[in-house]
């Protein structure tokens, strides 16, 4: 049974700390049985263009109220557009390697067609491509594969954790605001908070450091080995 479990929605162009959680969790649960986050960071994330943050967004044809596993992506034209924008934004970066862009988007068009433009399947495929770039295969499951009842909030997390036999739930720092610790620990599941300390590095196209960008920003500014080191570093975990 997994000891430490992370639960999170799938993320497009994830930030390095998302990949760090995937690498370090005993089990990572893709939270696909909840309503998708409109204007969140499931289907979009940021790159840095001449010192300014720019969104890259996968277009969605479904309602903003749709549950993640039922949501649909609008077409596939965005793939080449996003690849081009990443290339143009980072081609002068000190560690730029276009092969990583190709590896990240490898097979995504086939997944779109095979799954009838599934939102969750496409984004999870891209997440796993990112993991492969950095040489690891996460232990993961989709929430919809667990057969848990579809309820809201912390109760949904508890049902998932109970089903997978978790001893410890690793929460992001924002879990403190939702009573996660009190609810879960009353039911026998220990809660630890991952307060991520974003590494600061020199960005070739900005005088001041801009955090919380997609992993390509880190990769192309510090290089493969240093970026991999960030991802493989053990999580900073706190009880309060």
Secondary structure, 3 states (H helix, E strand, C coil): CCCEEEEECCCCCCCHHHHHHHHHCCEEEECCCCECCCCCCCCEEEEEECCEEEEEECCECCCCCCEHHHCEECCCCHHHHHHHHHHHHHCCCCCCCHHHHHHHCCCHHHHHHHCCCEHHHHHHHHHHHHHHHCCCCCCEEEHHHCCCCCCCHHHHHHHHHHHHCCCEEEEEHHHHHHCHHHHHHCCCCEEEEECCCCCCCCCCCCCCCCCCCCHHHHHHHHCHHHHHHHHHCCCCEECC
